[in-house]
Structures are given as structure tokens and as C-alpha cells.
């Protein structure tokens, strides 16, 4: 199956209903945008952008699928250039164009190409953003180098929700457990060191590596993992677990006790995010 055929198929299956909704893959394109834009992931993404690129005006959004990120940025006033190789009108460039018309946006352009092949001039963008796309790179070093080339000096390279593996055995486990890999076979992942080396070799300065539990951006789907913690605490102390201060202390205790690693090893293809600046 192609990626488009896979998504069309799982939309018809009750067992994938929650996944389709929480992964913003519903056939109702505006609904996907509204759900994403109102969620914690986008809120945290904007926080990072405001902190590291407060004066940014234009964004290159790479591998943006059905356009939930591009449209959200455009609705918030950024000038957006979307790059998506899939032409599909449900999960690709065609979907972004539909959403552009739906929201009557004039500050977004859509290009159908792979990230490694973009032809934009050097030093063109304040921000290069990539959500769940860097780990799909055919050539990771070339992918990041091309992103760095078109980024302005001092610009922000923000890549979020990339699958991280520890070794080849871990990668095999991840691929075997990915719910859609058996249909379309297009998943991939790299080690943390491979991502960081590619960023460094491209002349970018890594500001922060957000590991799986470091940010809500990385949770999948939604707030599933933190909710599991909250339920576990509620089973212990009842309604007190609903108090933000109590839950915060509990999360701090668990994070410190486990250093996050214990939990990460139980998550196949756990997701990391990377914040870097062009020197």
C-alpha cells in the first residue's frame, strides 16, 4: 500500500479510530487543523519558536503531510512555505492546498518535492521546521545540510517528533510494533548520535535535545503517557491526584527516580525533538 492507501484503509477500521483522530489523519481536514492547533503539542512548539526566534516572520515547513502545521503557522500570521512530496489531496500537498483555500490564506505557498531537493536560495528563511519528517530522510546528512543552507544566519532549525533508536535490534523492535508499518513499510529511525552529528556537520549549533519525557511535543498519541501516570497516582491517593501541584511533584519524583530512561526503553521508537541555531 501507499501511505495514502494506508490512511484511507485505517479510516474504515474501528480499531484505528482513536489513532486516526489523535494523529490528525481524519478525512475532515479542517477538523485536523483545529484539533492540532488547540492542543498541547502546538502550544509547546510555539513557545520554543517565541523563545529562540521571537522576531521570525517566515517559516519553511518541510515534509508537512496534510498541512496541520503549515496552516496553523499561517493562521498565526507567519509567512509559510510548505514542502511536501506526496501529491495526495487527503494526506499530502493537495490537502494543504485545499486547506489554504478553506481558510482563505494568502501567506502560504506549497511546493511538491523532497526536502533534499529544494531549490530555494541560500539564507532564505527565519525558521526551518520539520514535524515527523527528519527520520524519513533518504540521506540524513544531506537533509539537514540542505535545511541549514536555506536558513538565515541566527535562524532556528526546529525538528520535532523524530523516532529514536538505540541500535539495530531496537530499530527492528520499533518497526515490528509500529501499527502502520505492516501496511506501507515506510517507517524509519536513527540514533540520537546520528541526529546530533548531522546537525553539527551542517554547521548548526544544537541548543537542546528534547528527549521523550522532556516535552509534551514528543508524546504519542496526545498525552497518553502522562495520563497513565496520573491514573496510577489516582489509584493510590484518589481525588488528590487531580491537584496540579500534587501531580507535578509526582512527575518530578518519577523523572528523578528513573532519569526517564526506564520508561523510554519500554517505548518502541520513542520520539525526540531538536532545537538548533545557525551560527
C-alpha positions in Angstrom: 0.0 0.0 0.0 1.0 3.6 -0.4 0.8 6.0 2.5 -2.4 7.4 1.2 -4.0 4.0 0.7 -2.9 3.0 4.2 -4.7 6.1 5.7 -7.8 5.6 3.6 -7.9 1.9 4.8 -7.5 2.6 8.5 -10.2 5.2 8.4 -12.6 2.4 7.7 -11.5 0.3 10.7 -13.0 0.8 14.2 -9.7 -0.4 15.9 -7.9 2.6 14.4 -10.5 5.2 15.2 -8.5 6.8 18.0 -5.2 6.7 16.2 -6.7 8.4 13.1 -8.1 11.2 15.3 -5.1 11.7 17.6 -2.6 11.6 14.7 -4.7 14.2 12.8 -5.4 11.9 9.9 -9.1 12.3 9.6 -10.8 12.9 6.3 -12.1 16.1 7.7 -9.1 18.3 7.0 -10.2 21.5 8.9 -11.0 19.3 11.9 -7.4 18.0 12.0 -6.1 21.6 12.0 -8.4 22.7 14.8 -7.6 19.7 16.9 -3.8 20.2 16.4 -3.8 23.9 16.8 -5.8 23.7 20.1 -3.5 21.0 21.6 -0.5 21.0 23.9 1.9 20.0 21.2 1.3 23.1 19.1 1.3 25.3 22.2 4.7 24.0 23.3 6.0 24.3 19.7 5.1 28.0 19.6 6.7 28.5 23.0 10.0 27.3 21.6 9.7 29.4 18.5 8.9 32.5 20.6 11.9 31.8 22.8 14.5 31.1 20.1 13.2 33.1 17.2 11.0 35.9 18.6 11.4 38.1 15.5 10.9 35.4 12.9 8.5 36.2 10.1 8.8 33.3 7.6 8.9 29.5 8.1 9.9 26.7 5.8 7.8 23.7 6.8 9.3 20.5 5.5 7.6 17.2 5.0 4.3 18.7 6.3 1.9 16.0 5.2 -1.7 17.2 5.2 -0.7 20.6 6.4 -1.8 20.9 10.0 1.4 22.6 11.0 1.7 24.9 7.9 -1.9 26.1 8.2 -1.6 26.6 11.9 1.5 28.8 11.4 -0.2 30.7 8.6 -3.2 31.3 10.8 -0.9 32.8 13.4 0.5 35.3 10.9 3.7 33.6 9.7 4.6 33.5 6.0 4.8 29.8 5.3 6.5 27.8 2.6 5.3 24.2 2.7 7.3 21.4 1.1 5.6 18.0 0.7 6.5 15.4 -1.9 3.2 13.5 -1.7 0.6 15.0 -4.1 -2.4 13.4 -2.3 -5.5 15.5 -1.6 -6.1 13.8 1.7 -2.6 13.5 3.3 -0.3 15.4 1.0 0.3 18.7 -0.9 -3.2 18.5 -2.3 -4.7 18.6 1.2 -2.6 21.7 2.1 -3.9 23.5 -1.0 -7.5 22.6 0.0 -6.9 24.0 3.5 -5.3 27.1 2.1 -8.5 27.8 0.1 -10.7 26.8 3.0 -9.1 29.3 5.4 -8.6 31.9 2.5 -4.9 32.2 3.3 -2.6 34.3 1.1 0.5 33.8 3.3 1.3 30.2 2.4 2.9 28.6 -0.7 3.0 24.9 -1.4 5.8 23.0 -3.2 5.8 19.4 -4.1 9.3 18.0 -3.6 11.6 16.1 -1.3 13.5 18.1 1.4 16.9 17.1 -0.1 15.9 18.6 -3.5 14.6 22.0 -2.5 15.9 24.8 -4.8 15.4 27.8 -2.6 18.2 30.4 -2.4 20.7 30.4 0.5 19.7 32.2 3.7 16.0 32.4 2.8 14.1 31.5 6.0 14.0 32.6 9.6 12.8 29.2 10.7 13.1 25.7 9.2 10.5 23.4 10.8 10.1 19.7 10.4 7.5 17.6 12.2 7.9 13.8 12.0 9.9 14.1 8.8 13.7 14.1 9.5 13.6 10.4 10.4 12.2 9.7 6.9 15.3 11.3 5.2 16.9 9.2 2.4 20.2 10.8 3.4 20.1 12.3 6.9 23.3 14.4 6.5 22.1 15.8 3.2 18.6 16.5 4.6 20.0 18.6 7.5 22.7 20.3 5.3 20.0 21.5 2.9 17.9 22.8 5.7 20.9 24.7 7.1 21.7 26.1 3.7 18.4 27.9 3.3 18.3 29.0 6.9 19.3 32.6 7.7 22.2 33.3 10.0 21.0 33.0 13.5 17.9 31.2 12.3 16.1 28.4 14.1 16.1 24.8 12.9 13.3 23.0 14.9 12.6 19.4 14.2 10.1 17.6 16.3 8.8 14.1 17.0 11.6 12.1 15.3 11.9 8.4 16.1 15.0 7.5 18.1 16.5 4.0 18.3 19.5 2.7 20.4 20.7 0.2 18.0 19.6 -2.1 15.1 17.9 -4.5 17.4 15.9 -1.7 18.9 15.0 -0.5 15.4 13.8 -3.9 14.5 11.6 -3.9 17.6 10.2 -0.5 16.7 9.3 -1.5 13.2 7.6 -4.6 14.3 5.5 -2.7 16.8 4.6 0.3 14.6 0.8 0.0 13.9 1.0 1.0 10.2 4.4 -0.3 9.2 2.9 -3.6 8.1 0.7 -1.8 5.6 3.0 0.7 3.9 6.6 -0.1 5.1 7.8 3.4 5.1 8.9 4.0 8.7 12.5 4.7 9.7 14.5 5.9 12.7 18.0 6.9 13.6 20.1 7.0 16.8 20.3 10.2 18.9 24.0 10.5 17.9 23.2 10.3 14.2 20.7 13.1 14.5 23.1 15.3 16.6 26.1 14.6 14.3 24.1 15.6 11.2 23.1 18.8 12.9 26.7 19.6 13.9 28.1 18.7 10.4 25.6 21.1 8.8 27.1 23.9 10.8 24.2 24.3 13.2 24.6 24.8 16.9 22.4 22.3 18.9 20.7 24.2 21.7 18.7 21.3 23.1 17.8 17.7 22.6 14.3 17.1 24.0 14.1 13.5 25.0 10.9 11.6 25.2 9.7 12.8 28.6 11.3 16.3 28.3 8.4 17.8 26.4 4.7 17.2 25.6 5.6 17.6 22.0 7.0 14.1 22.0 4.1 12.2 23.5 2.2 10.0 21.2 -0.7 9.9 20.8 -1.7 13.0 22.7 -0.9 13.0 26.4 -1.2 9.2 26.7 1.9 8.6 28.8 1.4 11.4 31.3 -2.3 10.3 31.6 -1.1 6.8 32.6 1.0 8.4 35.4 -2.0 10.4 36.6 -4.2 7.3 36.6 -1.6 5.4 38.5 -1.4 8.2 41.1 -5.2 8.4 41.3 -5.3 4.7 42.1 -3.0 5.4 45.1 -4.4 8.6 46.6 -7.7 9.2 44.9 -9.0 12.7 44.0 -5.8 14.4 45.3 -4.1 13.3 42.1 -6.2 15.9 40.3 -4.4 18.7 42.0 -1.8 20.2 39.6 0.7 20.7 42.4 0.4 17.1 43.6 0.7 15.7 40.1 3.7 18.0 39.4 5.5 16.6 42.5 4.7 13.1 41.5 6.0 13.6 37.9 9.2 15.2 39.3 9.7 12.2 41.7 9.3 9.7 38.9 11.5 11.6 36.4 14.3 11.9 39.0 14.0 8.3 40.2 14.1 6.8 36.7 16.0 9.6 34.8 13.4 8.9 32.1 15.4 6.0 30.7 13.4 3.2 32.3 10.3 4.4 30.6 11.9 5.2 27.3 13.2 1.7 26.9 9.6 0.5 27.1 8.5 2.7 24.2 9.4 1.5 20.7 10.7 4.3 18.5 10.4 6.9 21.3 10.3 10.4 19.9 12.8 13.2 20.4 12.9 16.8 19.3 15.9 19.0 18.4 16.4 22.8 18.7 19.4 24.3 16.8 20.5 27.7 15.6 22.6 28.6 12.5 25.9 30.0 13.5 
